[in-house]
Amino acid sequence: MSKCEKCGSEKVMHYVKFCPKCDKPEPKTVKIYDLFKCMYYVQANGHPDFKNKLLRAIEEQRTVNNGIVIQIYRPEEGDVEMDPTYAAINTLFDTIGIEDDNAWFEISW
């Protein structure tokens, strides 16, 4: 086994080599956006009635409570053209710059 360059301890292999003394564990977390901050950001960047549209879109899919984390999926292109609630979700993803097909949002007020 190899030794740590910082402290000289033996490195341990767990997927990758690391020093159990120096390499502090970091949590494996999912990126979670604050939904209300995102809504204010989108409104301030050219979508004045966005907040109400997005909340309606989310409430159609689930019950909205304080202190929860929800996953929102980017709609398919055909859905966006047919339904304004899907368009609101698509606007959120595009304005914030979310490139993935889904994202996690915390609802906290």
Sequence and secondary structure as in RCSB ss.txt:
>XXXX:A:sequence
MSKCEKCGSEKVMHYVKFCPKCDKPEPKTVKIYDLFKCMYYVQANGHPDFKNKLLRAIEEQRTVNNGIVIQIYRP
EEGDVEMDPTYAAINTLFDTIGIEDDNAWFEISW
>XXXX:A:secstr
  B TTT  B EESSSEE TTTS        EEEHHHHHHHHHHTT TTHHHHHHHHHHHHS   TTEEEEEE  
 HHHHHH HHHHHHHHHHHHHT  SSEEEEEE  
